[in-house]
């Protein structure tokens, strides 16, 4: 596997680690694909009972790498036509983001439990990824949130409302506010909060406990629980969330916001977005990645 994503099996568990600490583990097409490949490899392994998804360094992932200009895989083709300025192809966009959702959802569909390890920050697209995990473990000084709610995005896997319920989903999606670990535990978003320096050991110990339960028992219980949420319309919500995400990136406000990167610089634009809320990069002693 690529060095940007590390894969390891030991003691009955698999560990998939995003390895771009110098970039706050931000997500690229290659990183997302290698995560999905790791999930597939762990699913096939006879030695693996459970899987851990984590980030190398001090952050899980700061979301999509908006500064990366490498092409993204778009599993869709159609005859090219000359486009007028500002034209948006909603089908191509839906296929592009839908491909990311499909790969994120490999975690949801994996027959083995997947435990998400949140340290530092999990922002924007990072939440589309990590909320697909079965259980979430969070460092006591970590934060999670969907900052693109303020401009330039909607959640594509749309698991917020299913994991939080109506009131809290609206509280944090309408505002994009960052959620600290204490709040995340109180509202039921995460299973455990652990001191940052003890988190890795704690989550590995919990993952190893699954070696004591038959694999088919784990798979059937996970399938049953997930099916209940799918019966509540999860897949339809994801279709709308993914489509609306494209819409929000192609409004007049979104165009002007993205254009301001070159005028003001990426960090300044993000600062202006978050300054009224005093969170993410505007929270003292914290650093935001991308989204």
The 8 nearest C-alpha neighbors of each residue, nearest first, counted from 0:
[[1, 2, 4, 5, 33, 6, 37, 3],
 [0, 2, 3, 4, 5, 33, 30, 29],
 [1, 3, 4, 5, 0, 18, 17, 19],
 [4, 2, 18, 1, 19, 17, 30, 5],
 [5, 3, 17, 18, 2, 16, 1, 33],
 [4, 6, 16, 15, 2, 17, 18, 3],
 [7, 5, 15, 14, 37, 16, 4, 8],
 [6, 8, 14, 13, 9, 15, 5, 12],
 [7, 9, 13, 12, 14, 11, 6, 10],
 [10, 8, 11, 12, 13, 7, 47, 14],
 [9, 11, 12, 207, 8, 47, 46, 13],
 [10, 12, 47, 46, 9, 48, 207, 210],
 [13, 11, 47, 49, 9, 50, 10, 8],
 [12, 14, 8, 50, 7, 47, 41, 51],
 [13, 15, 51, 7, 6, 50, 52, 16],
 [14, 16, 6, 52, 5, 51, 53, 37],
 [17, 15, 53, 54, 5, 4, 52, 18],
 [16, 18, 4, 54, 55, 24, 3, 19],
 [17, 19, 3, 55, 4, 20, 16, 24],
 [20, 18, 24, 22, 21, 3, 17, 23],
 [19, 21, 23, 24, 22, 56, 18, 55],
 [20, 22, 19, 23, 24, 56, 18, 25],
 [23, 21, 24, 20, 19, 25, 288, 64],
 [22, 24, 20, 25, 21, 61, 60, 288],
 [25, 23, 19, 60, 20, 22, 17, 18],
 [26, 24, 64, 62, 61, 63, 60, 23],
 [25, 27, 63, 64, 62, 30, 31, 24],
 [28, 26, 30, 29, 64, 31, 63, 25],
 [29, 27, 31, 71, 30, 32, 72, 26],
 [28, 30, 32, 27, 31, 33, 26, 3],
 [31, 29, 27, 33, 32, 28, 26, 34],
 [30, 32, 34, 28, 33, 29, 27, 35],
 [31, 33, 35, 29, 34, 30, 36, 28],
 [34, 32, 36, 30, 35, 31, 37, 29],
 [35, 33, 37, 31, 36, 32, 30, 38],
 [34, 36, 38, 32, 33, 37, 102, 105],
 [37, 35, 33, 39, 34, 38, 32, 40],
 [38, 36, 40, 34, 39, 35, 33, 41],
 [37, 39, 35, 41, 36, 40, 42, 34],
 [40, 38, 42, 36, 37, 41, 35, 43],
 [39, 41, 37, 43, 42, 38, 36, 44],
 [40, 42, 44, 38, 43, 39, 37, 13],
 [43, 41, 39, 40, 44, 38, 109, 111],
 [42, 44, 40, 41, 39, 45, 47, 38],
 [45, 43, 41, 46, 47, 42, 40, 48],
 [44, 46, 47, 43, 48, 42, 41, 11],
 [45, 47, 44, 11, 48, 12, 8, 10],
 [48, 46, 11, 12, 44, 45, 49, 13],
 [47, 49, 210, 11, 12, 209, 111, 46],
 [50, 48, 112, 12, 111, 206, 47, 113],
 [49, 51, 113, 13, 12, 14, 114, 112],
 [52, 50, 14, 114, 113, 115, 15, 13],
 [51, 53, 115, 15, 16, 116, 14, 114],
 [54, 52, 16, 116, 59, 15, 115, 51],
 [53, 55, 59, 17, 16, 58, 56, 18],
 [56, 54, 18, 20, 17, 16, 57, 53],
 [57, 55, 20, 58, 54, 59, 18, 23],
 [56, 58, 119, 118, 55, 59, 20, 54],
 [59, 57, 119, 118, 120, 60, 56, 23],
 [58, 60, 54, 118, 117, 53, 121, 120],
 [59, 61, 24, 121, 25, 62, 58, 125],
 [60, 62, 288, 122, 25, 121, 289, 290],
 [63, 61, 290, 125, 124, 25, 122, 123],
 [62, 64, 26, 290, 25, 124, 65, 289],
 [63, 65, 25, 26, 66, 67, 289, 27],
 [66, 64, 67, 63, 289, 290, 68, 25],
 [65, 67, 64, 68, 289, 265, 63, 69],
 [68, 66, 65, 64, 69, 27, 70, 63],
 [69, 67, 70, 66, 65, 71, 64, 27],
 [68, 70, 67, 71, 27, 28, 66, 29],
 [71, 69, 68, 72, 28, 67, 73, 27],
 [72, 70, 28, 73, 69, 95, 27, 29],
 [71, 73, 74, 70, 28, 95, 98, 75],
 [72, 74, 95, 75, 71, 94, 98, 91],
 [75, 73, 72, 94, 76, 95, 98, 91],
 [76, 74, 73, 94, 91, 77, 95, 90],
 [75, 77, 74, 78, 91, 73, 79, 94],
 [76, 78, 79, 75, 91, 80, 90, 74],
 [79, 77, 80, 76, 81, 75, 91, 82],
 [80, 78, 77, 81, 76, 82, 88, 91],
 [81, 79, 82, 78, 77, 83, 88, 86],
 [80, 82, 83, 79, 84, 86, 78, 85],
 [83, 81, 86, 80, 84, 85, 87, 79],
 [82, 84, 86, 85, 81, 87, 80, 88],
 [85, 83, 86, 82, 87, 81, 88, 254],
 [84, 86, 83, 87, 82, 249, 254, 251],
 [87, 85, 84, 83, 82, 88, 249, 89],
 [88, 86, 89, 85, 249, 92, 82, 91],
 [87, 89, 91, 90, 92, 86, 93, 82],
 [90, 88, 92, 91, 93, 87, 245, 242],
 [91, 89, 93, 92, 88, 94, 95, 75],
 [90, 92, 94, 93, 88, 89, 95, 75],
 [93, 91, 95, 89, 90, 94, 88, 96],
 [92, 94, 90, 96, 95, 91, 97, 242],
 [93, 95, 97, 91, 92, 96, 98, 90],
 [96, 94, 73, 92, 93, 98, 97, 91],
 [95, 97, 99, 98, 93, 94, 92, 241],
 [98, 96, 94, 100, 99, 95, 93, 101],
 [97, 99, 101, 96, 95, 100, 94, 102],
 [98, 100, 96, 102, 97, 101, 103, 95],
 [101, 99, 97, 103, 102, 98, 104, 156],
 [102, 100, 98, 104, 99, 103, 97, 105],
 [101, 103, 99, 105, 104, 100, 35, 98],
 [104, 102, 100, 128, 105, 101, 106, 99],
 [103, 105, 107, 106, 101, 102, 100, 108],
 [104, 106, 108, 102, 103, 107, 109, 35],
 [107, 105, 104, 109, 108, 131, 103, 132],
 [108, 106, 104, 131, 105, 109, 132, 133],
 [107, 109, 105, 106, 104, 110, 222, 225],
 [108, 110, 106, 111, 107, 105, 42, 38],
 [111, 109, 218, 108, 112, 42, 221, 222],
 [110, 112, 109, 49, 218, 113, 48, 217],
 [113, 111, 49, 133, 50, 114, 110, 217],
 [112, 114, 50, 132, 133, 51, 49, 111],
 [115, 113, 51, 134, 132, 135, 133, 50],
 [114, 116, 135, 52, 132, 51, 129, 136],
 [115, 117, 53, 136, 137, 52, 135, 118],
 [118, 116, 137, 59, 136, 138, 115, 121],
 [119, 117, 141, 138, 58, 59, 120, 137],
 [118, 120, 58, 141, 57, 59, 142, 140],
 [119, 121, 142, 58, 141, 143, 61, 118],
 [120, 122, 143, 125, 60, 61, 59, 126],
 [123, 121, 61, 125, 62, 144, 290, 145],
 [122, 124, 145, 290, 62, 125, 126, 146],
 [123, 125, 62, 127, 126, 63, 290, 122],
 [126, 124, 62, 128, 122, 121, 123, 127],
 [125, 127, 129, 128, 124, 130, 123, 122],
 [128, 126, 124, 156, 125, 130, 129, 155],
 [129, 127, 126, 125, 103, 130, 131, 124],
 [128, 130, 126, 131, 132, 127, 115, 125],
 [131, 129, 132, 126, 128, 127, 158, 159],
 [130, 132, 107, 129, 128, 106, 104, 133],
 [133, 131, 113, 130, 129, 134, 115, 114],
 [132, 134, 113, 114, 112, 131, 135, 107],
 [135, 133, 114, 132, 115, 190, 136, 113],
 [134, 136, 115, 189, 190, 114, 116, 137],
 [137, 135, 191, 116, 190, 189, 192, 117],
 [138, 136, 117, 192, 118, 116, 191, 193],
 [137, 139, 195, 118, 193, 141, 194, 140],
 [138, 140, 194, 180, 193, 192, 141, 195],
 [141, 139, 138, 180, 119, 195, 142, 179],
 [140, 142, 119, 118, 138, 139, 120, 180],
 [143, 141, 179, 120, 178, 177, 180, 119],
 [144, 142, 121, 178, 177, 122, 120, 179],
 [143, 145, 177, 122, 178, 146, 176, 175],
 [144, 146, 123, 175, 147, 122, 148, 172],
 [145, 147, 175, 148, 123, 144, 149, 122],
 [148, 146, 152, 149, 150, 151, 145, 123],
 [149, 147, 175, 146, 150, 152, 153, 145],
 [150, 148, 147, 175, 146, 174, 151, 272],
 [149, 151, 147, 148, 152, 253, 247, 146],
 [152, 150, 248, 247, 147, 253, 148, 149],
 [151, 153, 244, 147, 247, 148, 150, 248],
 [152, 154, 244, 148, 240, 155, 243, 147],
 [155, 153, 157, 240, 156, 127, 152, 244],
 [154, 156, 241, 240, 157, 237, 153, 127],
 [155, 157, 237, 127, 158, 154, 100, 240],
 [158, 156, 154, 155, 237, 159, 240, 236],
 [157, 159, 161, 160, 156, 162, 130, 131],
 [160, 158, 162, 161, 157, 163, 168, 130],
 [159, 161, 168, 164, 163, 162, 158, 165],
 [162, 160, 158, 159, 163, 164, 228, 157],
 [161, 163, 159, 160, 158, 164, 188, 187],
 [164, 162, 160, 168, 161, 167, 159, 188],
 [163, 165, 160, 161, 168, 166, 167, 162],
 [164, 166, 168, 167, 160, 169, 163, 161],
 [167, 165, 169, 168, 164, 170, 163, 160],
 [166, 168, 170, 169, 165, 163, 164, 171],
 [169, 167, 160, 165, 170, 171, 166, 163],
 [170, 168, 172, 167, 166, 173, 171, 165],
 [171, 169, 167, 168, 172, 173, 166, 174],
 [170, 172, 175, 174, 176, 169, 168, 173],
 [173, 171, 175, 169, 174, 168, 170, 148],
 [172, 174, 169, 171, 175, 170, 148, 149],
 [173, 175, 176, 172, 171, 170, 149, 148],
 [176, 174, 146, 145, 148, 172, 171, 173],
 [177, 175, 174, 171, 144, 178, 146, 278],
 [176, 178, 144, 143, 142, 278, 179, 175],
 [179, 177, 143, 142, 144, 183, 182, 176],
 [180, 178, 142, 182, 181, 183, 141, 177],
 [179, 181, 183, 139, 182, 141, 142, 184],
 [182, 180, 184, 183, 179, 185, 139, 192],
 [181, 183, 185, 184, 180, 179, 186, 178],
 [184, 182, 180, 188, 186, 181, 185, 189],
 [183, 185, 187, 189, 181, 182, 186, 188],
 [186, 184, 182, 187, 183, 181, 188, 189],
 [187, 185, 183, 184, 188, 182, 163, 167],
 [188, 186, 184, 185, 189, 183, 163, 190],
 [187, 189, 183, 186, 184, 163, 162, 190],
 [190, 188, 135, 184, 187, 191, 183, 136],
 [189, 191, 135, 136, 134, 184, 188, 187],
 [190, 192, 136, 189, 137, 193, 184, 135],
 [191, 193, 137, 139, 138, 136, 180, 184],
 [192, 194, 138, 198, 139, 195, 137, 191],
 [195, 193, 139, 197, 138, 196, 198, 192],
 [194, 196, 138, 198, 197, 139, 193, 140],
 [195, 197, 194, 198, 199, 138, 193, 200],
 [198, 196, 194, 195, 200, 199, 201, 193],
 [197, 199, 201, 195, 193, 200, 196, 194],
 [200, 198, 202, 201, 197, 203, 196, 116],
 [201, 199, 203, 198, 202, 197, 204, 196],
 [200, 202, 198, 204, 199, 203, 197, 205],
 [201, 203, 205, 204, 199, 200, 206, 198],
 [204, 202, 206, 200, 205, 201, 199, 207],
 [203, 205, 207, 201, 202, 206, 200, 208],
 [206, 204, 202, 208, 203, 207, 201, 209],
 [207, 205, 203, 208, 204, 49, 209, 202],
 [206, 208, 204, 209, 205, 210, 203, 12],
 [209, 207, 210, 205, 206, 211, 204, 212],
 [210, 208, 211, 207, 212, 206, 48, 49],
 [209, 211, 208, 48, 212, 207, 11, 213],
 [210, 212, 209, 208, 213, 207, 48, 214],
 [213, 211, 209, 210, 214, 216, 217, 208],
 [214, 212, 216, 215, 217, 211, 210, 209],
 [215, 213, 217, 216, 218, 212, 48, 111],
 [214, 216, 218, 217, 213, 219, 110, 220],
 [215, 217, 213, 219, 214, 218, 220, 212],
 [218, 216, 214, 220, 215, 219, 221, 213],
 [217, 219, 110, 215, 221, 216, 220, 111],
 [220, 218, 222, 216, 221, 217, 215, 223],
 [219, 221, 223, 217, 222, 218, 216, 224],
 [222, 220, 218, 224, 223, 219, 225, 217],
 [223, 221, 219, 225, 220, 224, 226, 218],
 [222, 224, 220, 226, 221, 225, 219, 227],
 [225, 223, 221, 227, 226, 222, 220, 228],
 [226, 224, 222, 228, 227, 223, 221, 229],
 [225, 227, 229, 223, 228, 224, 222, 230],
 [226, 228, 230, 225, 224, 229, 223, 231],
 [229, 227, 231, 230, 225, 226, 233, 232],
 [228, 230, 233, 226, 231, 232, 227, 225],
 [229, 231, 227, 228, 232, 226, 233, 225],
 [232, 230, 228, 229, 233, 227, 226, 234],
 [231, 233, 229, 235, 230, 234, 236, 228],
 [234, 232, 229, 236, 235, 231, 228, 237],
 [233, 235, 237, 236, 232, 238, 229, 156],
 [234, 236, 238, 232, 237, 233, 239, 240],
 [237, 235, 233, 239, 234, 238, 240, 232],
 [238, 236, 240, 234, 156, 235, 239, 157],
 [239, 237, 235, 241, 236, 240, 242, 234],
 [238, 240, 242, 236, 237, 241, 243, 235],
 [241, 239, 155, 237, 243, 238, 242, 154],
 [240, 242, 155, 244, 238, 239, 243, 237],
 [243, 241, 239, 245, 244, 240, 93, 238],
 [244, 242, 246, 240, 245, 241, 239, 247],
 [245, 243, 153, 152, 241, 247, 242, 246],
 [246, 244, 248, 243, 242, 247, 92, 249],
 [245, 247, 243, 249, 248, 244, 242, 250],
 [246, 248, 151, 244, 249, 152, 245, 250],
 [247, 249, 151, 245, 253, 246, 250, 152],
 [250, 248, 246, 247, 253, 254, 245, 251],
 [249, 251, 253, 252, 247, 248, 254, 246],
 [250, 252, 254, 253, 255, 249, 256, 248],
 [251, 253, 255, 250, 254, 256, 150, 249],
 [252, 254, 256, 250, 248, 251, 255, 151],
 [255, 253, 251, 257, 256, 252, 258, 249],
 [254, 256, 258, 252, 253, 257, 259, 251],
 [255, 257, 253, 259, 254, 258, 252, 260],
 [256, 258, 254, 259, 255, 260, 253, 261],
 [259, 257, 255, 260, 256, 254, 261, 262],
 [258, 260, 262, 256, 257, 261, 263, 255],
 [261, 259, 264, 265, 258, 262, 263, 257],
 [260, 262, 259, 264, 263, 258, 265, 257],
 [263, 261, 259, 260, 264, 258, 265, 268],
 [264, 262, 260, 259, 261, 267, 268, 265],
 [263, 265, 260, 261, 267, 266, 262, 268],
 [264, 266, 260, 268, 267, 269, 263, 261],
 [267, 265, 269, 268, 264, 270, 263, 260],
 [266, 268, 270, 269, 264, 265, 263, 271],
 [267, 269, 271, 265, 270, 266, 260, 272],
 [268, 270, 272, 266, 267, 271, 273, 265],
 [271, 269, 267, 273, 268, 272, 274, 266],
 [270, 272, 268, 274, 269, 273, 267, 275],
 [273, 271, 269, 270, 274, 268, 275, 149],
 [272, 274, 270, 276, 271, 275, 277, 278],
 [273, 275, 277, 271, 276, 270, 281, 272],
 [276, 274, 273, 277, 272, 271, 278, 281],
 [275, 277, 274, 273, 278, 176, 281, 272],
 [278, 276, 274, 281, 282, 275, 273, 279],
 [277, 279, 282, 281, 276, 280, 273, 177],
 [278, 280, 281, 287, 282, 177, 286, 285],
 [281, 279, 287, 286, 282, 285, 278, 270],
 [282, 280, 278, 277, 279, 274, 283, 273],
 [281, 283, 278, 277, 279, 280, 285, 284],
 [284, 282, 285, 281, 280, 278, 286, 277],
 [283, 285, 282, 286, 280, 281, 279, 287],
 [286, 284, 283, 282, 280, 279, 287, 281],
 [287, 285, 280, 288, 279, 284, 281, 282],
 [288, 286, 280, 279, 289, 61, 285, 120],
 [287, 289, 61, 23, 290, 286, 62, 25],
 [288, 290, 61, 64, 62, 63, 65, 287],
 [289, 62, 123, 63, 122, 61, 124, 288]]
